Amino acid sequence: MAAQQLPDDGRAAIDRHFREPDRLAKDLALLDRQIARDAIEDSAVNRLMTITGVNLAVAAGIVAAIGDISRFDSPQKLVSYFGLNPRVRQSGLGAAHHGRISKIGRSHARAMLVEAAWAAAKAPGPLHAFSCGSAPGVAIRSPRWPWLASSRCSAGIC
């Protein structure tokens, strides 16, 4: 872009646009430091970070989304708040049919939990073995979730 012949105002605009990602990166780094400084003192954040796949950003985001945990009467209410509860279809006295998660709730918090689950499934340990299908009671070379299986997992090399 530097070799292009442009009017002075066009060159100035392009230079501003090229500097913008650096400025945004500095702003994000500052925000990350502020979040880390505030969140690291929170015992709930520290407890959440002991879970495989949950980093400081995810833990702080979940704590911020939940707020005061005492406002939830039961764990089921919290699960429902995140939209992780299964959909239930039932008519009259017939059998209830449970489907996929409802996705009715805090989508950003649910997305953070999903990313943490992906990270936990890739890290060595029981969740990785379960996701690869090599956990006890699960047939080897038969991934539980096809979209998670890498070529290594499907070959039984987890």
Secondary structure, DSSP 8 states (H G I E B T S, - for coil): -TTS---HHHHHHHHHHHHHHHHHHHHHHHHHHHHHHHHTT-HHHHHHTTSTT--HHHHHHHHHHH-SGGG-SSHHHHHHHHT-SEEEE--TTS--EEEEE---S-HHHHHHHHHHHHHHHHSSSHHHHHHHT-STTS-TT--SSTTT--HHHHTT--
